[in-house]
């Protein structure tokens, strides 16, 4: 398999590429890629067969960026870093990143599994979007390093699925998520559902009965507008007025412009969303599933508002959709861009956490999200649903523990 990088637009310097996890990865999850730039301007892309493209807009200056790269299959070679040994983390082993020279015993974190320790460069460890580091099972650091992170960073790392372990005295004061055990302050968030992009057919179960079309309100407005146009044209045609043809031409031009504006505001891409809510103590896990389909080939996009994974069947899904994760000059992801083929569907899962809010779900469940929940959230049971607030949403499904 050939893997390479590509740089377009104006280039005034090289970009050096490094892999902080030294080739360790899990198929379908993000890994961090370190880019060291020196005045580079343009778009820099990480491309590989078996990985989702990541494109970074560089605006010049000396920078060290950490960007996310979604890998489904291990690359066999990388010209810019030929010594990288690409390895999949075995199911019975845990990848633990260590920041600094701490010599803490981390075996109690995973007592029944083998630990793969990995030293992380202190200059950029855990930088960038937290999802970059999701392949790590845990990160161990000393108290001084922990104090450099603000609460928002700790929150995002826990939401990405990382266990955080801090070497500090038992009387140290850490955040509310931390508990002291086995000589370490440990924080970990309970997360349900898929944690990667390799979801297969199960992610598309809600769409099997989905008839994608414009909402009834839009179709009704189109019918009313067409009827009014015909009536006005008939009225003008019956008037004995020397400028009839000019009035009819003006009206036709106005309607044509209106149709062009409508087509711009309502492209032939149809979107449906389904939300799953899981309450856990003081937090609610909110997984938003977005489904897009098109009647004809069209470019699509999904704004990044939190950790997001595309639901991919196989490697061919990436090439067919030209899936690309676009990042800004700071290395943070902004959006996915892609191409939808006629009558094809692409799904995404976006995960966020928020404080628990009181809701009263309806006990009768009719949401199309139910088959997906049963297959991809097997540890949970449906409790009820909350009616949708928009026409392009299915009822929100509330899940609880078995």
C-alpha positions in Angstrom: 0.0 0.0 0.0 1.3 3.4 -0.9 1.0 6.2 1.6 2.1 9.8 0.9 1.6 13.4 1.7 0.6 16.1 -0.7 1.2 19.9 -0.6 -0.7 22.3 -2.8 -1.0 26.0 -3.4 2.0 28.3 -2.6 4.8 26.5 -0.8 7.7 28.4 0.8 9.1 25.7 3.1 8.8 22.0 3.9 6.6 20.3 6.5 8.1 17.7 8.7 5.8 14.8 9.7 6.0 12.8 12.9 3.9 10.1 14.5 3.7 10.5 18.4 2.3 7.0 18.8 5.2 5.5 16.8 2.9 3.5 14.5 0.5 2.1 17.2 -3.1 2.4 16.1 -6.6 0.8 16.2 -8.5 0.4 12.9 -11.3 3.0 12.7 -9.9 5.3 15.3 -7.9 8.5 15.1 -4.2 8.9 15.7 -2.3 12.1 16.3 0.1 13.4 13.5 2.6 16.0 14.4 3.4 18.6 11.7 6.3 20.9 12.1 6.0 23.9 9.7 8.4 26.7 9.0 6.6 29.4 7.0 4.6 27.0 4.9 1.5 28.5 3.2 -1.1 26.4 1.4 -3.0 23.2 1.9 -1.2 20.2 3.3 -2.9 16.8 3.0 -2.3 13.4 4.6 -3.3 10.8 2.1 -3.3 7.0 2.2 -5.1 4.1 0.9 -7.1 2.9 3.9 -7.2 6.2 5.7 -9.6 9.2 5.6 -7.8 12.2 4.1 -6.9 15.0 6.5 -6.3 18.4 4.9 -4.8 21.3 6.9 -4.8 24.9 5.8 -1.4 26.4 6.7 -1.1 30.2 6.9 2.7 30.5 7.5 4.9 30.8 10.5 6.8 28.3 12.6 4.4 26.0 14.2 4.0 22.5 15.7 0.5 21.2 15.0 -1.2 18.1 16.1 -3.9 16.9 13.7 -6.2 13.9 13.8 -5.9 11.2 11.2 -8.5 8.4 10.9 -7.0 5.1 9.9 -8.9 1.9 8.9 -6.0 -0.1 7.7 -2.3 0.0 8.6 -0.1 1.8 6.0 2.8 -0.3 4.7 5.2 2.6 4.1 5.5 6.3 4.5 8.3 8.1 2.5 8.6 11.0 5.0 9.0 8.6 8.0 10.2 5.2 6.6 11.3 3.9 10.0 7.7 3.9 11.4 6.6 0.4 12.4 2.8 0.3 12.0 1.2 -2.0 14.5 -2.3 -2.7 15.6 -2.9 -2.6 19.4 -3.9 -6.2 20.3 -7.4 -6.6 21.9 -5.9 -8.0 25.1 -3.4 -5.2 25.5 -3.6 -1.5 26.6 -1.6 1.4 25.2 -0.6 3.7 28.0 1.1 7.0 27.3 3.6 8.4 29.8 4.4 12.1 30.0 7.7 12.9 31.7 9.9 10.7 33.8 7.4 9.4 36.2 8.1 5.9 37.4 4.6 5.1 38.8 3.4 1.5 38.7 0.5 1.6 36.1 -0.2 -2.1 36.2 -3.2 -1.6 38.7 -4.9 0.5 36.0 -5.5 -2.7 33.9 -4.8 -5.6 36.2 -5.8 -8.4 33.9 -4.2 -7.1 30.7 -0.8 -6.5 29.3 0.3 -2.9 29.2 2.2 -1.3 26.3 4.0 1.8 27.8 4.7 4.6 25.4 6.8 7.7 26.2 5.2 10.9 24.8 7.1 14.0 23.8 6.4 16.6 26.6 6.5 19.5 24.1 3.2 18.5 22.4 1.7 15.6 24.4 -2.1 15.7 24.4 -2.0 18.9 22.2 -4.6 19.5 19.5 -8.1 18.1 19.5 -8.5 15.5 22.2 -9.9 13.0 19.6 -6.3 12.8 18.2 -5.3 10.7 21.2 -8.2 8.3 21.3 -6.1 5.3 20.5 -4.4 5.6 23.9 -6.2 3.7 26.6 -4.6 5.9 29.4 -2.2 8.7 30.0 0.0 8.9 33.1 1.5 12.3 34.2 2.9 14.0 37.3 0.9 16.7 39.2 2.9 19.5 37.7 1.9 18.5 34.1 -1.7 18.0 35.2 -1.8 21.6 36.5 -0.9 22.9 33.0 -4.3 21.6 31.6 -7.4 23.6 32.2 -10.8 22.0 33.1 -12.0 22.2 29.4 -9.0 20.1 28.2 -9.5 17.5 30.9 -13.1 17.3 30.0 -12.4 16.8 26.3 -9.8 14.1 27.0 -12.2 12.2 29.2 -14.9 12.5 26.6 -12.6 11.1 24.0 -12.4 7.9 26.1 -9.0 8.4 27.7 -8.2 7.3 31.3 -6.1 10.0 33.1 -3.8 9.0 35.9 -1.9 11.6 37.9 1.0 10.9 40.2 0.3 13.1 43.3 -0.1 12.8 47.1 -3.3 11.5 48.4 -4.1 14.9 49.9 -3.7 16.7 46.6 -6.7 18.6 45.2 -7.7 17.6 41.7 -10.9 17.9 39.7 -14.2 16.2 40.7 -13.7 13.4 38.2 -10.6 12.0 40.0 -10.5 9.4 42.7 -7.4 8.2 44.5 -6.7 4.5 44.1 -3.6 2.3 44.0 -1.3 5.3 44.6 -2.7 7.3 41.7 -5.4 9.9 41.1 -7.5 8.4 38.3 -10.3 9.7 36.2 -12.3 7.9 33.5 -15.6 8.4 31.9 -18.1 5.7 31.2 -18.8 5.7 27.5 -21.3 3.6 25.5 -21.6 2.8 21.9 -19.1 2.7 19.0 -15.7 4.4 19.4 -14.6 4.2 15.8 -15.6 4.4 12.1 -15.7 0.7 11.2 -19.4 0.2 12.1 -20.7 -1.6 9.0 -24.3 -2.1 8.1 -25.6 -1.7 11.6 -25.1 2.1 11.5 -27.5 2.3 8.6 -30.4 0.3 10.0 -32.5 3.5 10.6 -32.4 4.4 6.9 -33.8 1.1 5.6 -37.3 2.5 5.7 -36.4 6.1 5.2 -38.0 7.8 2.2 -35.8 10.8 1.7 -37.7 13.8 0.4 -38.3 17.5 1.1 -40.6 18.1 4.1 -44.3 18.3 3.4 -44.3 22.1 4.2 -41.7 22.8 1.5 -43.6 20.6 -1.1 -46.8 22.4 -0.2 -45.2 25.8 -0.7 -43.9 24.7 -4.2 -47.4 23.6 -5.3 -49.0 26.8 -4.1 -46.3 28.9 -5.8 -46.7 27.0 -9.1 -50.5 27.4 -8.9 -50.2 31.2 -8.3 -47.7 31.5 -11.2 -50.1 29.8 -13.6 -53.1 31.9 -12.5 -51.1 35.1 -12.9 -49.9 34.1 -16.3 -53.5 33.3 -17.4 -54.7 36.6 -16.0 -52.1 38.6 -17.9 -52.7 36.6 -21.1 -56.4 37.5 -21.0 -55.8 41.2 -20.5 -56.0 43.3 -23.7 -52.8 45.2 -23.0 -50.0 46.0 -25.5 -47.3 45.1 -23.0 -48.6 41.6 -22.1 -45.5 39.9 -23.6 -43.2 42.1 -21.5 -45.1 41.5 -18.3 -45.1 37.7 -18.9 -41.4 37.7 -19.7 -40.6 39.7 -16.5 -42.7 37.3 -14.5 -41.1 34.2 -16.0 -37.6 35.7 -15.3 -38.6 36.4 -11.7 -39.9 32.8 -11.2 -36.7 31.5 -12.8 -34.6 33.5 -10.4 -36.8 32.3 -7.5 -36.3 28.7 -8.5 -32.5 29.2 -8.7 -32.5 30.7 -5.2 -34.7 27.8 -3.9 -32.3 25.3 -5.4 -29.3 27.1 -3.7 -31.1 27.1 -0.4 -32.4 23.5 -0.7 -29.7 21.4 -2.5 -30.6 17.8 -3.6 -29.1 16.4 -0.4 -31.5 15.2 2.3 -30.5 15.0 5.9 -32.1 13.1 8.8 -30.9 13.0 12.4 -31.5 10.7 15.3 -30.3 11.3 18.9 -29.5 8.8 21.6 -29.4 9.9 25.2 -27.7 8.0 28.0 -27.8 9.3 31.6 -24.8 8.4 33.8 -24.7 10.0 37.3 -24.3 13.8 36.6 -23.7 13.6 32.9 -25.7 12.7 29.8 -24.0 11.1 26.8 -25.6 12.5 23.6 -24.9 10.7 20.4 -26.2 12.5 17.4 -26.5 10.3 14.3 -26.6 12.3 11.0 -27.7 10.6 7.8 -27.3 12.2 4.4 -28.5 11.0 1.0 -28.7 12.5 -2.5 -30.8 12.0 -5.6 -27.9 13.0 -7.8 -24.1 13.3 -7.3 -23.5 16.3 -5.0 -20.9 17.7 -2.7 -21.8 17.5 1.0 -20.3 18.6 4.3 -20.8 18.1 8.1 -19.5 20.7 10.5 -17.4 19.4 13.4 -19.0 20.2 16.7 -17.5 17.4 18.7 -15.8 14.0 18.3 -17.2 12.6 15.1 -16.8 9.3 13.2 -18.1 8.5 9.8 -19.8 5.1 9.5 -17.8 3.2 6.9 -18.5 -0.2 5.5 -15.0 -0.8 4.1 -12.0 0.9 2.5 -14.0 1.4 -0.7 -16.4 3.7 1.2 -13.6 6.2 1.6 -12.6 6.4 -2.1 -16.2 6.4 -3.3 -17.2 9.4 -1.1 -13.8 11.3 -1.3 -14.1 11.8 2.4 -11.9 14.5 3.8 -11.4 15.9 7.3 -10.5 19.6 7.0 -8.5 21.4 9.7 -7.7 25.0 10.3 -4.3 26.6 10.8 -4.4 25.6 14.4 -4.8 22.0 13.5 -8.3 21.7 14.9 -10.9 19.9 12.8 -13.6 22.1 11.3 -15.7 19.9 9.0 -15.9 16.7 6.9 -16.3 17.2 3.2 -17.4 14.4 0.8 -19.2 13.6 -2.4 -22.6 11.8 -2.2 -23.3 9.5 -5.2 -26.9 9.1 -6.5 -29.1 7.3 -4.0 -26.2 6.6 -1.6 -26.2 7.3 2.1 -23.5 8.4 4.5 -23.8 8.4 8.2 -21.9 10.1 11.0 -21.9 9.8 14.8 -21.1 12.9 16.9 -20.6 12.4 20.6 -21.0 15.1 23.3 -21.5 15.2 27.1 -23.6 17.6 29.1 -25.1 17.9 32.6 -28.1 15.8 33.2 -31.4 17.5 32.5 -34.8 16.2 33.6 -36.8 14.7 30.7 -40.1 12.7 30.6 -39.8 10.2 27.8 -42.8 8.6 26.2 -42.9 4.8 27.0 -44.1 3.9 23.5 -41.0 3.7 21.2 -41.4 4.1 17.5 -38.1 5.8 16.6 -36.3 4.2 13.6 -33.1 4.5 15.8 -34.3 1.5 17.9 -32.6 -1.2 15.7 -29.3 0.8 15.7 -29.4 1.1 19.5 -29.9 -2.6 20.0 -27.0 -3.5 17.8 -24.5 -0.8 18.6 -25.4 -0.2 22.3 -25.9 -3.8 23.5 -25.3 -2.9 27.1 -28.2 -0.5 27.3 -32.0 -0.9 27.1 -34.5 1.5 25.6 -36.5 3.5 28.1 -38.6 5.7 26.0 -38.5 8.5 23.4 -38.9 12.2 23.2 -40.8 13.7 20.3 -38.8 15.4 17.6 -38.8 19.2 17.4 -38.0 19.4 13.6 -39.2 17.7 10.5 -35.6 16.4 9.7 -35.3 14.6 13.1 -36.5 11.3 14.4 -37.8 11.1 18.0 -34.9 11.1 20.5 -34.3 7.7 22.0 -33.5 7.5 25.7 -31.4 4.5 26.8 -30.7 3.1 30.3 -28.6 0.3 31.9 -29.7 -3.3 31.7 
